[in-house]
């Protein structure tokens, strides 16, 4: 009987050991699979495009983004109220950029980032053809208010001529003032907006300029200045910001990115990632 009990005890211990071994093996396999998934994700997604996904998420979900946009357009409204009280020899106008100043294209940037793809003229045109961009918080109300005060709105954008119809349709969906061919100045072969601003100045006094990218405001930012030069120009023009220049936040793209990569738009994601790692300030 004692011998039989011993056999039963040994069998129990053996089965228990097998059960424990299975549990450990299963846990290790799960951890290994998770690690492989994470490693695969990191291997297949660039820092640049991960950053664009995060930036798009912030633009779409952060109340802080909305607050900054409201802040900018609240200041712009104050400048309108001040400006209409002054005597001018010409009618007043506001010049505005469109993308990320008036229309929100974060769904496009997010889609490209999730596919680990850079911007391309083809995919951008496919997006703008849909005319589905929402508006930047505070923008429609501000431009309609300015128009109610007798101020003409001019839209100066670096969208291409073949995007005219869809662009106007997208603006007209939100009943934007002066959303017509006469007041929409598209890219004319030169990305600089200075010549188009001068066209407006022939007939109007520009009270405000609204944009998300510094070349939207001043020709000093044209011709691909370096990071250091952009900073120096901004320092020189500091009194204009909040006075005549109304800047809307855009963390996804712009000339800040071009300057970072020395305006070499043919760099691979890996090359861009290398530059970002080298330039970012981090506690090492």
C-alpha positions as CSV (number, residue, x, y, z in Angstrom):
1,X,0.0,0.0,0.0
2,X,2.8,2.4,0.9
3,X,4.6,1.5,-2.4
4,X,1.4,2.2,-4.3
5,X,1.1,5.6,-2.6
6,X,4.6,6.4,-3.5
7,X,3.9,5.7,-7.2
8,X,0.8,7.9,-7.0
9,X,2.8,10.8,-5.4
10,X,5.5,10.5,-8.1
11,X,2.9,10.6,-10.8
12,X,1.3,13.7,-9.3
13,X,4.6,15.5,-9.1
14,X,5.4,14.6,-12.7
15,X,2.1,15.8,-14.0
16,X,2.4,19.0,-12.0
17,X,5.9,19.7,-13.3
18,X,4.6,19.1,-16.9
19,X,1.8,21.6,-16.3
20,X,4.1,24.2,-14.9
21,X,6.5,23.7,-17.8
22,X,3.7,24.3,-20.3
23,X,2.6,27.5,-18.6
24,X,6.2,28.9,-18.7
25,X,6.6,27.9,-22.3
26,X,3.3,29.6,-23.3
27,X,4.2,32.8,-21.5
28,X,7.6,33.0,-23.1
29,X,6.1,32.4,-26.5
30,X,3.6,35.2,-26.1
31,X,6.3,37.6,-24.9
32,X,8.5,36.6,-27.9
33,X,5.6,37.2,-30.3
34,X,4.9,40.6,-28.9
35,X,8.6,41.5,-29.1
36,X,8.6,40.4,-32.7
37,X,5.6,42.5,-33.6
38,X,7.1,45.5,-31.9
39,X,10.5,44.9,-33.6
40,X,8.7,44.5,-36.9
41,X,6.8,47.7,-36.5
42,X,9.9,49.7,-35.6
43,X,11.8,48.1,-38.5
44,X,9.1,49.0,-41.1
45,X,8.1,52.5,-39.9
46,X,10.4,55.5,-40.1
47,X,10.8,58.1,-37.4
48,X,9.6,60.8,-39.8
49,X,6.3,59.0,-40.6
50,X,5.8,58.0,-37.0
51,X,6.1,61.7,-36.2
52,X,3.6,62.7,-38.9
53,X,1.1,60.2,-37.4
54,X,1.6,61.7,-33.9
55,X,1.3,65.2,-35.3
56,X,-1.9,64.4,-37.1
57,X,-3.3,62.8,-34.0
58,X,-2.5,66.0,-32.0
59,X,-4.1,68.2,-34.7
60,X,-7.2,66.0,-34.7
61,X,-7.6,65.3,-31.0
62,X,-5.8,67.8,-28.8
63,X,-7.9,70.5,-27.2
64,X,-4.6,72.5,-27.0
65,X,-4.4,72.6,-30.8
66,X,-8.0,74.0,-30.9
67,X,-7.0,76.5,-28.2
68,X,-4.0,77.8,-30.2
69,X,-6.1,78.2,-33.3
70,X,-8.8,80.1,-31.4
71,X,-6.1,82.2,-29.8
72,X,-4.6,83.1,-33.2
73,X,-8.0,84.0,-34.7
74,X,-9.1,85.9,-31.6
75,X,-6.0,88.1,-32.0
76,X,-6.8,88.5,-35.7
77,X,-10.3,89.6,-34.9
78,X,-8.9,92.3,-32.6
79,X,-6.6,93.5,-35.4
80,X,-9.6,93.7,-37.7
81,X,-11.6,95.8,-35.2
82,X,-8.6,98.1,-34.9
83,X,-7.9,98.2,-38.6
84,X,-11.3,99.3,-39.8
85,X,-11.1,102.4,-37.5
86,X,-8.1,103.7,-39.3
87,X,-8.2,105.8,-42.5
88,X,-6.9,104.0,-45.6
89,X,-6.5,105.2,-49.2
90,X,-7.3,101.7,-50.5
91,X,-9.9,99.0,-49.5
92,X,-8.7,96.6,-46.9
93,X,-7.8,93.0,-47.6
94,X,-6.7,89.9,-45.7
95,X,-4.4,87.5,-47.4
96,X,-4.6,83.9,-46.2
97,X,-3.0,80.6,-47.0
98,X,-5.4,77.6,-47.3
99,X,-3.8,74.3,-46.1
100,X,-3.5,74.0,-42.3
101,X,-4.5,77.7,-42.1
102,X,-8.1,77.3,-43.3
103,X,-8.5,73.7,-44.3
104,X,-7.4,70.7,-42.2
105,X,-5.5,68.1,-44.2
106,X,-4.4,65.9,-41.3
107,X,-6.3,62.9,-42.6
108,X,-4.1,62.9,-45.7
109,X,-0.9,63.2,-43.6
110,X,-2.1,60.5,-41.2
111,X,-2.9,58.1,-44.1
112,X,0.5,58.6,-45.7
113,X,2.3,58.0,-42.3
114,X,0.3,54.8,-41.6
115,X,1.4,53.5,-45.0
116,X,5.0,54.6,-44.2
117,X,4.9,56.8,-47.4
118,X,6.1,60.3,-48.0
119,X,4.0,63.1,-49.6
120,X,3.6,62.7,-53.3
121,X,1.9,65.0,-55.9
122,X,-0.2,62.0,-57.0
123,X,-1.6,61.1,-53.6
124,X,-2.1,64.7,-52.6
125,X,-4.1,65.4,-55.8
126,X,-6.2,62.4,-55.0
127,X,-6.9,63.8,-51.6
128,X,-7.7,67.4,-52.7
129,X,-10.0,66.1,-55.5
130,X,-12.3,64.7,-52.8
131,X,-12.8,68.3,-51.4
132,X,-13.4,66.6,-48.0
133,X,-11.0,68.7,-45.9
134,X,-12.6,70.1,-42.7
135,X,-11.9,73.6,-41.5
136,X,-9.3,74.8,-39.0
137,X,-10.9,75.7,-35.7
138,X,-11.9,79.4,-35.6
139,X,-11.1,80.1,-39.2
140,X,-14.5,80.2,-40.9
141,X,-16.0,82.4,-38.2
142,X,-13.0,84.8,-38.4
143,X,-13.0,85.3,-42.2
144,X,-16.8,85.7,-42.3
145,X,-16.5,88.3,-39.5
146,X,-13.8,90.2,-41.5
147,X,-15.9,90.1,-44.6
148,X,-18.8,91.5,-42.6
149,X,-16.6,94.5,-41.9
150,X,-16.0,95.2,-45.6
151,X,-12.7,93.4,-45.8
152,X,-11.9,91.4,-48.9
153,X,-10.4,87.9,-48.5
154,X,-7.7,86.7,-50.9
155,X,-6.6,83.1,-50.9
156,X,-2.9,82.6,-51.9
157,X,-2.0,79.0,-51.9
158,X,0.7,76.8,-53.5
159,X,-1.9,74.3,-54.7
160,X,-1.6,73.7,-58.4
161,X,-3.9,75.0,-61.1
162,X,-5.4,71.6,-61.7
163,X,-6.7,71.7,-58.1
164,X,-8.7,74.9,-58.7
165,X,-12.1,73.4,-59.1
166,X,-11.9,71.1,-56.0
167,X,-10.3,73.8,-53.9
168,X,-13.1,76.3,-54.6
169,X,-15.7,73.6,-54.0
170,X,-14.1,72.8,-50.6
171,X,-14.1,76.5,-49.6
172,X,-17.6,77.0,-50.9
173,X,-18.9,74.1,-48.8
174,X,-18.3,76.3,-45.8
175,X,-19.6,79.5,-47.4
176,X,-16.2,81.1,-47.2
177,X,-16.3,84.8,-48.4
178,X,-14.8,85.7,-51.8
179,X,-14.3,82.0,-52.6
180,X,-14.2,82.5,-56.4
181,X,-11.6,82.5,-59.2
182,X,-10.9,86.3,-58.8
183,X,-9.7,85.9,-55.3
184,X,-8.0,82.5,-55.5
185,X,-4.3,82.8,-56.4
186,X,-2.8,79.3,-57.1
187,X,0.8,78.4,-57.6
188,X,2.1,80.0,-60.8
189,X,5.2,78.0,-61.3
190,X,7.0,79.8,-58.5
191,X,6.4,78.7,-54.9
192,X,7.2,82.2,-53.7
193,X,4.0,84.1,-52.8
194,X,5.5,87.5,-53.0
195,X,4.5,88.2,-56.6
196,X,0.9,87.3,-55.8
197,X,0.9,89.4,-52.7
198,X,2.0,92.3,-54.8
199,X,-0.9,91.8,-57.1
200,X,-3.3,92.2,-54.2
201,X,-1.4,95.4,-53.1
202,X,-2.1,97.0,-56.5
203,X,-5.7,97.5,-55.4
204,X,-5.9,96.8,-51.7
205,X,-4.1,97.5,-48.4
206,X,-3.2,94.2,-46.8
207,X,-4.3,94.4,-43.2
208,X,-3.4,90.9,-42.1
209,X,-1.6,87.8,-43.5
210,X,-2.6,84.4,-42.1
211,X,-0.6,81.3,-42.6
212,X,1.1,78.2,-41.1
213,X,4.4,78.4,-42.9
214,X,6.7,81.4,-42.6
215,X,7.0,82.1,-46.4
216,X,3.2,82.8,-46.2
217,X,4.2,86.1,-44.7
218,X,7.4,87.6,-46.0
219,X,9.7,87.2,-49.0
220,X,12.7,87.0,-46.6
221,X,11.8,83.4,-46.1
222,X,12.0,82.6,-49.8
223,X,14.9,80.9,-51.5
224,X,15.5,78.1,-49.0
225,X,17.2,79.8,-46.0
226,X,19.0,77.6,-43.6
227,X,17.6,76.8,-40.1
228,X,19.9,79.5,-38.6
229,X,18.8,82.1,-41.2
230,X,15.1,81.3,-40.6
231,X,15.6,81.8,-36.9
232,X,17.4,85.1,-37.5
233,X,14.7,86.4,-39.9
234,X,12.0,85.5,-37.3
235,X,13.9,87.4,-34.6
236,X,14.1,90.4,-36.9
237,X,10.4,90.3,-37.7
238,X,9.2,89.4,-34.1
239,X,7.0,92.5,-33.8
240,X,5.0,91.5,-36.8
241,X,3.7,88.3,-35.3
242,X,0.4,88.9,-33.7
243,X,0.3,92.3,-35.3
244,X,0.2,91.8,-39.1
245,X,1.2,88.1,-39.2
246,X,-1.2,85.5,-37.7
247,X,0.4,82.1,-37.5
248,X,-1.6,78.9,-37.2
249,X,0.2,75.8,-35.7
250,X,1.2,73.0,-38.1
251,X,3.4,70.3,-36.7
252,X,3.1,68.0,-39.7
253,X,5.0,69.7,-42.5
254,X,6.4,73.0,-43.8
255,X,9.6,74.7,-44.6
256,X,10.9,73.9,-41.1
257,X,11.1,70.3,-42.4
258,X,12.7,71.4,-45.7
259,X,15.4,73.4,-43.8
260,X,16.0,70.4,-41.5
261,X,16.9,68.3,-44.5
262,X,18.5,71.1,-46.5
263,X,15.6,71.1,-48.9
264,X,16.7,67.7,-50.3
265,X,13.3,66.2,-50.9
266,X,14.8,63.0,-52.5
267,X,16.1,61.7,-49.2
268,X,15.0,58.2,-48.2
269,X,13.1,57.6,-44.9
270,X,16.3,56.1,-43.5
271,X,18.3,59.2,-44.4
272,X,15.7,61.5,-42.9
273,X,15.7,59.4,-39.7
274,X,19.5,59.6,-39.4
275,X,19.3,63.5,-39.7
276,X,16.5,63.7,-37.1
277,X,18.5,61.5,-34.7
278,X,21.5,63.7,-35.1
279,X,19.7,67.0,-34.7
280,X,17.2,66.4,-32.0
281,X,18.1,67.7,-28.6
282,X,17.9,64.8,-26.1
283,X,19.4,63.9,-22.8
284,X,22.0,61.4,-23.7
